[in-house]
Amino acid sequence: MTAETKDSDAGIDLSNQFLMAMPGMVGGNLAGTVIYVCEHSPKGALGLVINRPTDLTVESLLEKIDLKLEIPADKDSLVFFGGPVQTDRGFVLHAPAREYSSSIKFEGMALTTSRDVLEDVAGGTGPDRILVTLGYAGWGAGQLENELAQNAWLSVASDPDIIFGVPPEERYDAALKLLGIDPVMLTGDAGHA
């Protein structure tokens, strides 16, 4: 067991961890991503990409679902590409607040998929710190473990300040620094014997 992962009877639990895509190992729309793992069990894993903002603002998303943002300070907040699964569905990662009708809570964070959290955000009574995504990253049983065994991802215990306080374009480097890795040292080239 390392400081970065938690062992259980079911194997490694990567819940509440960051996954950083290794250059040259993870391609497509997950290349260069940092993923916050919300839930990981023997059945699979669910996470949200935290460093890929879209052109859609939270204000325009709220308007699309007939909610008007009452607090102009947050009107320019961006919605993120959360991953390639269910990209038409919204996910709100936030600091725990009141009870919402569809939330998963874990170590100082919550993930809500119900409209009530967005109603609170629009009304100015939502959680203080939020990240809104469309879609999520998902893995079936054993799939993430297999990718980790192939060195496709680095993992480290998450830091909410990176999710909510660091600009999106700096989150990958900030997550790597939690491991003591200088991003300049990573390369996508594999060595050959």
Buried (B, 14 or more C-beta within 10 A) or exposed (E): EEEBBBEEEEEBBBBBBBBBBBBEBBEEBBEBBBBBBBBBBEEBBBBBBBBBBBEBBBBEBBEEEEBEBEEEEBEEBBBBBBBBEBBEEBBBBBBBBEEBEEBEEEEEBBBBBEBBBBBBBBEEEBBEBBBBBBBBBBBEEEEBBEBBEEEBBBBBBBBBEBBBEBEBEEBBBBBBBBEEBEEEEBEEEEEEE
